[in-house]
Amino acid sequence: MASITLSSDPFASKTLPISSSSYCIQLGTSRISARALITGRIEQTHLRLSTELRRNQGFTLKASMGPPGLTEQLNNSKLDTLAEAEDECDIFNDLKDRFLSLKKNKYMKNPEQFESLAKAQEPKFMVIACADSRVCPSNVLGFQPGETFTIRNIANLVPPFVRGPTETNAALEFAVNTLQVENIFVIGHSCCGGIRALMSMQDDASARFIKNWVVIGKNARIKTEAAASNLSFDEQCSHCEKESINHSLLNLLTYPWIEQKVANGELMIHGGYYNFIDCSFEKWTLDYRGTKVDGNGRIATKNKAFWC
């Protein structure tokens, strides 16, 4: 009977002819028949040879000579990878369905509207809202495409003009001077994590970017602590959520091009508060004539409304 002797080096690659059924393989001191190889049952060496793997004998021998648990670990890793890929696929399949629904129910039914939007945008509102995933202004107030130019940041804050360039005041400049919006609407909300960070203001190095941003609202915190010092921390946060909106309205008037248009009646500034715990909404408008920007600032409001 013809035989083939493999090197004692477990990682050496040898060509194993399989055209004959009458040969044997010498592994160290053990002799194994070709029939055993074909069935893939060689327990002494944990070798498993299938028809496909026999096309690459060298690779098969090298991979199979590893620890007995290695194959199981690799298989588990492959299964985890496949599961993650399936989860991601499910997520984007859901987004795909939503997009196709938008196309069918809005785009296809309103071709003239979208053709007009493709040429230019003429929104009446600029909305400054929080980045919180629970308070999308288009979802809460039903804004349609082309109706609002929106900027979202942590705690819906407006930095003062003197603070320097940020994405928020860049958006303000574009909305007011280029798009010539007629309304700026600052919308806050309940359970705001940014306001809690403002009220806590702990020296946490891991959250330094958040701290450096929310400090914009420090005057709102000071006013809250003065007016609601007898309340619990949660109640103080709720109070500050609304106080910070008014503070942002005052900061808007520090921008020369905004104050000029407000003074001329060309632009109106509004505040809004969405309480998603009981699904209610408060709205008010800044009264420019009664508002004082200098010093600690004092805001006067009008046209208050409560929707529930």
N, C-alpha and C positions, 0 to 999 in steps of 0.2 A: 504494500500500500504506500503510495507517495505521501510525503509529509513535508510540512514547512516549519522551520524553526524560527521563532520570534526572539528578538534580543531580550536580554534580561532587563534592559532599560524600559520602564513602563511607558515612557513618553516617546519611544522610538516608533516611527511610522514604517510599516511593511505592507507590501502589496499582497493580498490574499486571493489567489485565483479561486473562482467558485464554479468554473466550468465542469469540473469533475466532482463526482460524488464519492470518490474512493480515496480522498486524502485525509490527513490528520494534521493537527497543529500542535507543536511542542511548546508549552508554556512552562518554563523552568523545568521541573521534573514531572509535570502532569501532561498526559496525552489526551487530547479531546477529539472526538470524531467530528467529521464535517457535518453530520446530521445534527449534532448538538448545536453547532454554530448556526445552522439554518433555522432551528427552532428558537434560537436566541436565549437558551437557558444555560448559562455558564455561571453558576453561583459563586465559584471560587474567585472570580475576577470582576463580578458585577457587570459583565459585558452583555449588551443587548444589541443584536444586529438584526435590523429589518431589511427588507428588499431595497428600500430607498437609501438607507444608511450604508449598505454594502457598496454603493457607488463611490463612496469616499471613505475607504477603510482606514486611512491614516487618521483622519479627524475623529472617527468613531472610537478608535482605540484610545486616543489621547483624552477625549472627553469622558469616557466611561471609566477610566482608571482612577478618577477622583474619589473622595469620600462617599460612602453610601448615601448620606443625607443631602449631598450636593444637588442631585437631580431633583429631589423633592423641593429644595429651596428655590431652584430655578423655575420649576413649574409654578410654585406659589407666586413668585415674582411676576411671571407672565400673566397669571390670572388676575393679580392686583392691577397690573397695567391695563389689561383688557377691561376690567371693571371701571377704572377711572376714565378710560376712553369712552365707554358706553355712557357714563354719567354725564360727561361733557357733551356727548352727542345728544343726549336727552335734553339738556339745558338749551342748546342751540336749536334743536328741533322745535322747542316751545317758542323761542324767539322768532324762528322762521314762520311758524303758524300765525303769530301775532302780526308780523310784517305783512304776510299775504292777506290777512284779514283787513289791515289798514288799506292795502292797495285795492282790494275788492270793494270795500264798503265806503271808502272816502275818495281815494285817488281816481278810480274808474267812474265814480258817480259825480265827481266834480272836476272834470277836465279843465274847464275854463278857469277855475280858481287856482289850480296848480300851474297852469300855463302863465297866469299873471304873476304868481309867486316866483316863477323861474326867472322873470325879468327883473323884479325888484321887490323889496320889502318896505312896507309903510306901517309899522306897528304904532298903535296909539299909546301903548303902555311900555314902560321899562319896569321889570320886576326884579327886586333884590330879595332873594329868599335863601333859606338855609339849605345846606347840602344834605341834610338828613333824608334818608331813603323813604321816610314815611310821609313826607310833606311836599311832594312834587306839586308846584303851583298849577301846572296845566291839568293835573288830575283833580286837585281840590276845587279850582275855580272854573274848570272847563275851557281854558284858553285853547283856541284853535290855531292851526298853522298860520303864521303871519300876523297874529294879534298882539304878541308881546315879545320884546327883546329881554332875555333873562340872563342874570348872573346869579350864581349860587355859591355861597361860601359858608364857612363854619359860623353859626350863630347870626347869619344875615346882617353882618356888621358893615357899616360904611365908615371908612377911615376919613379923618379930616383932610382937607386940601394940603395942609403943610406937612403931612406925614410922608409925602413922596409918592412915586408911581407904584401902583399895584394893579392887578388885573381888574379890580373893582372900579377904580376911578378911570382906568382906560375904557372900560365898558360904558361908564357914565359919559365920558367925553364923546364917544362915538354915538351913543343913543341920543344925547341932547343936541349935539352940534351937527351931526350928519343925518341921522334918521329923523331928528326933530320930533321926538315923542312929546305927547301932551301931558302925560302923567308918569310920575315915578312912584312906585308902590313897594314899600318895604314891608315884608311879611315875616312875622315871627311865629313861634308855635310853642305848644306845651311840651314839657319833658325834654327841653333842649340840653343836650350834653355840653355844647359850647358855653352856655350860660352857667351850667354847674361848674365847669372848669374856671370860668371867670370868678364865680363866687368863692371857689376853693383857693385858687391861685397858689397852689403848692409848688415848691421848688423841685419839680420833677424834671431831671435832665432828659429823660426819655421822651418827654412831651414838650420840649422847649419851643418847637415850632408853633404848637397850639397856644402855648402861653404868650408867646410874642405877638400872636394875632389877637387873641381875645382881650388882651390888655387895652385894646382900642376902646373897649366899653367900660373902662375903670370908673368913669364918672357916673355911669348907670349903677354900678355896684355901690359907690359911695352914697348916692341918693337912696338906694334901696336899704342899705344898712341904717341910714338915718330915719327912714320912714317906717321900716318894718322890723326893727331890732327885736321886738317882742314876739315875733313869729318864729315858727320852726324853720330849719334850714330849707326844707322842701318848699315851704310857703314863701320864703324869701326868694328862692330861685324863680318861682312863678311870678312874683312881683317884678323881679329884675328882667324877666323875659319881655314884659311890656315896656318897662322903663328903658331898656336898651333900644327898642324900636324908636322911641321918641328921641333918644340920644343920637341915633343914626339920622333921623329927620333933621335935627339941628346941624349935624355934620354936613349934610347936603348943602346947606346954605353957606358953607365956607368956600364953596366952589363959585368963583365969580360969574361964570357963564350960567350957572344954575340960579343963583340969587337974582341976577338981572332979569331972567325970564320969568321967575316967580313974581318979582316985583311988578313986571309989566303985564301980568295976567296971562302970559303965554304958556306957562307950565304950572302944574299943580302937584303937590307932594302929599302922599297918603301913607297912613300906617294901617297894618292889618295884623290880626292875631288869630291863628287857627288852633283851636283846642281839639285835638283828635281823640281825647278821652271821652268827651260827650258830643263830639262832632258839632261844634258851634264856631261861629266866626264873628269877630269884631272888626269894624272898619271905622276909621276917622281920617279927617283931612286937616293938614296944618293950616292954621290961620296966620298968614304972614304978618299982618298988621299988628297982631298981639304977641308975636313971638320975639324974644330977645336972644340973640346969638352970643353976644359978648359976655365975658365973665363966666359964671356958672351955667348960664343959659336958662331960658325959660320958654317953654313951648305953650302955645295956645292952639286949641283944636276946635273944629266945627264939623258939622254934618256927620255926627256919630251914628253908627248903625250897629245892630246886633242881630245876626242871623242864626236861627236854631231850628 
